[in-house]
Amino acid sequence: MSVLDLLAEANIPVVASVGADENGAAYSVNVDTVAGELAAATGAEKIIRLTDGMTPKVTAARKALESGVASTHMVDDRVEHAVLLEILTDAGCGARVTA
């Protein structure tokens, strides 16, 4: 399926890109932020993200578990005191993976 086919079906593909400021300095544009804002602005029904960004985290967690680590935890750094909540509460604050 081509980009034109996606657009014809009211799908809007968003890809990672690089922008430039008024002085010509390059910067990375966060594609997740753009996709979320675009979906909100257009009243989208759904966002589908194709990504392998979690692969290094999951691979590292698996390696640790296979090496005898009892559990691994992925916490959201946007949550205030997330690490303390994970360490000091029974409920935790994130995704826990155990062997």
C-alpha positions as CSV (number, residue, x, y, z in Angstrom):
1,M,0.0,0.0,0.0
2,S,1.4,3.4,-1.0
3,V,1.3,6.6,1.0
4,L,-1.3,7.9,-1.6
5,D,-3.5,4.8,-0.8
6,L,-3.2,5.6,2.9
7,L,-4.2,9.2,2.4
8,A,-7.2,8.2,0.1
9,E,-8.5,6.1,3.0
10,A,-8.2,9.0,5.5
11,N,-5.0,7.6,7.0
12,I,-2.2,10.0,7.7
13,P,1.3,8.5,7.9
14,V,3.7,10.3,10.2
15,V,7.4,9.5,10.0
16,A,10.4,10.7,12.0
17,S,12.0,13.8,10.6
18,V,14.5,16.5,11.3
19,G,13.5,20.2,11.6
20,A,15.5,23.4,11.6
21,D,15.1,26.5,13.7
22,E,15.2,30.1,12.5
23,N,19.0,30.1,12.6
24,G,19.3,26.9,10.6
25,A,20.3,24.6,13.5
26,A,18.9,21.1,13.0
27,Y,16.9,19.3,15.6
28,S,15.0,16.0,15.8
29,V,11.2,16.1,15.6
30,N,9.6,13.6,18.0
31,V,7.4,11.6,15.8
32,D,5.3,10.3,18.8
33,T,4.5,13.9,19.8
34,V,3.6,14.9,16.3
35,A,1.4,11.8,15.8
36,G,-0.4,12.5,19.1
37,E,-1.0,16.2,18.4
38,L,-2.1,15.4,14.8
39,A,-4.6,12.7,16.0
40,A,-6.0,15.1,18.6
41,A,-6.3,18.0,16.1
42,T,-8.1,15.8,13.5
43,G,-10.3,13.8,15.9
44,A,-8.6,10.6,14.9
45,E,-10.2,7.3,15.8
46,K,-6.9,5.5,16.3
47,I,-3.1,5.8,16.3
48,I,-1.0,2.8,15.2
49,R,2.7,3.0,16.0
50,L,5.2,0.8,14.2
51,T,8.3,0.9,16.4
52,D,11.1,-1.2,17.6
53,G,12.1,1.3,20.3
54,M,11.3,-1.0,23.2
55,T,13.4,-3.8,21.8
56,P,16.7,-2.7,23.6
57,K,14.8,-2.4,26.9
58,V,13.1,-5.8,26.6
59,T,16.3,-7.4,25.4
60,A,18.2,-6.0,28.4
61,A,15.4,-7.2,30.8
62,R,15.5,-10.7,29.3
63,K,19.2,-10.9,29.5
64,A,19.1,-9.8,33.2
65,L,16.3,-12.3,34.0
66,E,18.2,-15.2,32.2
67,S,21.2,-14.3,34.3
68,G,19.4,-14.7,37.5
69,V,18.0,-11.2,38.3
70,A,14.7,-11.8,40.1
71,S,12.7,-9.0,38.4
72,T,13.1,-6.0,36.1
73,H,10.9,-2.9,36.2
74,M,10.1,-0.3,33.6
75,V,8.7,2.9,35.1
76,D,7.3,6.1,33.5
77,D,9.7,8.9,34.2
78,R,6.8,11.4,33.8
79,V,5.2,10.1,37.0
80,E,6.3,12.1,40.0
81,H,8.4,10.0,42.4
82,A,8.1,7.0,40.1
83,V,11.2,5.3,41.3
84,L,10.3,5.8,45.0
85,L,6.8,4.4,44.3
86,E,8.3,1.4,42.6
87,I,10.8,0.7,45.4
88,L,8.7,1.6,48.5
89,T,5.1,0.5,47.7
90,D,3.6,-2.9,47.2
91,A,1.7,-1.8,44.1
92,G,4.8,-0.4,42.4
93,C,4.6,2.1,39.5
94,G,5.2,0.5,36.1
95,A,5.7,-2.8,34.3
96,R,7.3,-5.6,36.3
97,V,8.8,-8.6,34.5
98,T,9.9,-11.7,36.4
99,A,11.4,-15.0,35.4
